[in-house]
Amino acid sequence: MRALVVYESSFGNTGQVAQAVWQGMFSRMHDVALLEVGAAPRRLPPELELLVVGAPTQAFGMSRPGTRADAQQKAGETEAAPTIGVREWLRELEPPERPVHAATFDTRIHSPHVPGSAAVGAWRVLRRAGFQVAAEAESFWVMGIKGPLRDGELDRARAWGVGLTGLLLGLRPIDPGSLGAPAR
Ligand SMILES: Cc1cc2nc3c(=O)[nH]c(=O)nc-3n(C[C@H](O)[C@H](O)[C@H](O)COP(=O)(O)O)c2cc1C
């Protein structure tokens, strides 16, 4: 496995973005996996070259058990909230033994009145852990707490995924705005 996309999602929007990012990456390199955070390993495969982490912004940053429980209540689910989010997974993640590129994204509400970004939080943790966080943290926009995603965000996510594969070619990431329609 050369690349891995790990995501967390309370209502499914970040999951959709993660899948689109994965599709964009897969269109350029086939050795890329997509895993929900609860299924992601604490020790990364030794051959891994690129880690992409995505999470919903909750309470101005990465989720916590309380915000996930809140989200679950809003979703009308009665089972116990998932016990792990990206924040907890990153805390337990073993530092890479050799250079690994990393990039982060989040979903959040596009409003000047709602600050904070889970992607920036994850980006800082990964940088501190020794990952090569070359790409900027990226945000994809939802229209409300449960979504849906804004029109065009999945296309933008695919293009972003294509651009990330440039990191593995030793190139600067491709500017998503310069790309045409991505492969599906
Ligand atoms: C408890 C809770 C707190 C939230 N706090 C924020 C916030 O601080 N900033 C923001 O932009 N969106 C916030 N949101 C909206 C989430 O970003 C939105 O639910 C998420 O992007 C949807 O992604 P998901 O479907 O993958 O869970 C919050 C949502 C919940 C449930």
The ligand as an SDF file (V2000), in Angstrom:
LIG
                    3D

 31 33  0  0  0  0  0  0  0  0999 V2000
  -21.5700   18.6680   17.7210 C   0  0  0  0  0  0  0  0  0  0  0  0
  -21.2540   19.3630   16.4370 C   0  0  0  0  0  0  0  0  0  0  0  0
  -20.4290   20.4750   16.4440 C   0  0  0  0  0  0  0  0  0  0  0  0
  -20.1370   21.1470   15.2380 C   0  0  0  0  0  0  0  0  0  0  0  0
  -19.2890   22.2180   15.2560 N   0  0  0  0  0  0  0  0  0  0  0  0
  -18.9440   22.8090   14.0840 C   0  0  0  0  0  0  0  0  0  0  0  0
  -17.9920   23.8670   14.0660 C   0  0  0  0  0  0  0  0  0  0  0  0
  -17.4360   24.2730   15.0710 O   0  0  0  0  0  0  0  0  0  0  0  0
  -17.6720   24.4290   12.8540 N   0  0  0  0  0  0  0  0  0  0  0  0
  -18.2500   24.0010   11.6820 C   0  0  0  0  0  0  0  0  0  0  0  0
  -17.9350   24.5570   10.6280 O   0  0  0  0  0  0  0  0  0  0  0  0
  -19.1640   22.9910   11.6800 N   0  0  0  0  0  0  0  0  0  0  0  0
  -19.5150   22.3930   12.8460 C   0  0  0  0  0  0  0  0  0  0  0  0
  -20.3950   21.3490   12.8410 N   0  0  0  0  0  0  0  0  0  0  0  0
  -20.9490   20.8980   11.5640 C   0  0  0  0  0  0  0  0  0  0  0  0
  -20.0830   19.7650   11.0440 C   0  0  0  0  0  0  0  0  0  0  0  0
  -18.9210   20.2530   10.4850 O   0  0  0  0  0  0  0  0  0  0  0  0
  -20.8800   18.9250   10.0520 C   0  0  0  0  0  0  0  0  0  0  0  0
  -21.8170   18.2120   10.7980 O   0  0  0  0  0  0  0  0  0  0  0  0
  -19.9660   17.9800    9.3040 C   0  0  0  0  0  0  0  0  0  0  0  0
  -19.1790   18.6860    8.3730 O   0  0  0  0  0  0  0  0  0  0  0  0
  -20.7350   16.9210    8.5910 C   0  0  0  0  0  0  0  0  0  0  0  0
  -19.8340   15.9310    8.2300 O   0  0  0  0  0  0  0  0  0  0  0  0
  -20.1640   14.4000    8.4950 P   0  0  0  0  0  0  0  0  0  0  0  0
  -21.4410   14.1370    7.7470 O   0  0  0  0  0  0  0  0  0  0  0  0
  -19.0340   13.6610    7.9250 O   0  0  0  0  0  0  0  0  0  0  0  0
  -20.3220   14.1850    9.9620 O   0  0  0  0  0  0  0  0  0  0  0  0
  -20.7070   20.6890   14.0210 C   0  0  0  0  0  0  0  0  0  0  0  0
  -21.5270   19.5620   14.0430 C   0  0  0  0  0  0  0  0  0  0  0  0
  -21.7990   18.9140   15.2140 C   0  0  0  0  0  0  0  0  0  0  0  0
  -22.6680   17.6910   15.1890 C   0  0  0  0  0  0  0  0  0  0  0  0
  1  2  1  0
  2  3  1  0
  2 30  2  0
  3  4  2  0
  4  5  1  0
  4 28  1  0
  5  6  2  0
  6  7  1  0
  6 13  1  0
  7  8  2  0
  7  9  1  0
  9 10  1  0
 10 11  2  0
 10 12  1  0
 12 13  2  0
 13 14  1  0
 14 15  1  0
 14 28  1  0
 15 16  1  0
 16 17  1  0
 16 18  1  0
 18 19  1  0
 18 20  1  0
 20 21  1  0
 20 22  1  0
 22 23  1  0
 23 24  1  0
 24 25  2  0
 24 26  1  0
 24 27  1  0
 28 29  2  0
 29 30  1  0
 30 31  1  0
M  END
$$$$
